[in-house]
Amino acid sequence: MTSENQNKRKKRQGFTLVELMVVIVIIGLLATVVALNVLPSQDRAMVGKAKADISVLEQAIETYRLDNLNFPTDQQGLEALVSAPAGLAQPERYRQGGYVRRLPEDPWGNPYRYRRQSAHGQQFDVFSLGADGKEGGEGNDADLGNWQG
């Protein structure tokens, strides 16, 4: 090989800075498009999971009431669904193994809440405080409960 051919080969072995920058910009644009399309789906999935959990807990509370002739008190809370609370009038009526295997956390890592005296015209409230963990809020921070359709 001549030295001229070797020089041409050496020049062609790498990428130029401009080529690398173009590739990085394209990857950045693709990542932005994907993020903008995926993140709202994740928020909807978290809300859907919370609604499904609330529905399961609501059914478990109703079954508890049918078996024990009363809803759990605020002091007993949702723990009454996992293990028999102290002071049951007829402890033999409590379902062996409880009404749920374990209490789920909401999608934001907080425990679900229970309130015997509903603030929304229901027999009881089961709810999540949303992403912010505080009462009220809008969007992802909005409370989700059994009073919603």
N, C-alpha and C positions, 0 to 999 in steps of 0.2 A: 504494500500500500504506500501511496505517496503521502508526504506530510500534509499536502493540501486536503486530501480525503479525511485524514485523521482530525484535522482542525474543524472541518464541517461536522463530523460525527460528535465531537466534544461540544460544539455549540448546540446541537439538537438534543442532547441528553437531558436537559432540565427544562423546567417551566419558567417563563418570565414572570416578573412581579405583577404585571398587568393581567396575565392569565390567571394567576392565583387570586388576585383581587376580584376578578369577575366571578370566579367559582364561589368565593366566600360571600359575595353579595347575593348571588342566586340562592345559596343555601339559607342565608338569613331571611330572604323573602319567603321561601318555602316554609321555614319554621314559623314565621309570623302568620301566614295563612292557616297553617295547621293549628296553631295555638288559638287563633280567633274562632275557629270552627269547633274545636274540641272542648274548650273551657265552659261554654254555656251548656253543653251536653252533660258535663260532669255535675253542674249545679242542678240541672233538672233531675238527674239520677239520684242525687242526695235527697232532694225533696221527695221524690217517689219512694225512696227507701224509708224515710221518716214516716210518710203516710201509711205505708204498709205495716211498719212496726206498731204504729198507733192503733191501727185496725186490729192487729193481733192482740195487743194489750187490752183493748176495749172488749173484745170477745172473751178473753180470759177473765176480766172483771165481771162480766155478765154471768159467766159460768160459776164463778165464785159466789155471786149473789144467789143464784139458783140453789147451790149446794148448802150455803151457810145462812140463807134467809136474810142477808144484809150485805151491803157493800163494805169494803174495807174502810176503816176510819182514816183520817188524814195522818194520824200517828202511825198506823200500821203501814200505810202507803202501798206502793207496788211490791214491796217485800213480801206482803201477804200472799202474793201469787206464787212465790217460790217455796216458802215454808210456812207452816201453820203459825199464826200469831198467837201470843199468849192471851188468855182471857176469852177464847171462843166459847159461846154458850153450849155448843154441842161439838166438841173437837172430833168426834167420830165421823161427822159429816164432811170434814175436810178431805179433799181428794188426795189419796196416797200419791206421792211424787209431785204434788203441787199442780198449778195450772199452767205454768211455763217452766221450762228447764232452767233458764237463767234470764235475767233481765238484760235486754239489749241496751246499748248506748245509742244515742242519736248519731247521725253521720258526722257530726262535728265533735264527737267525743264526750258529750255531756249526758247525764242520766235523764231519762224521761221523767216528767213530773206528773203527779196525781193530786187532784183536789176533789174532795167529796162534795162540797157545796160548789156547784158549777157557777161560774161567772158568765155563762153563755146560754143558760136555759136548758141545759142537759141534766141528766141525773148525776153526772160526775164529769170531770174534765181529765183527760189524759193528753199531755202536750209536750212539745219540745219548744225551747226558747229560740230556736234558729241558730244561725252561724255566730251571732254575737253573744249568745248566752244570757241576754237581757230581755225582759218583757217588752213587747211592742216591736217596732222596727218595720222596715220595708224591704222588699226584695229577698235576698238570702238571709237577712236578719229578722224577717217576719216570723212570728210564732206560728206553729203548726199544731192543730189539735183536732180532737174528735168532733168538735162543733162545726168543722168545715166539711163540705161535701166531698 
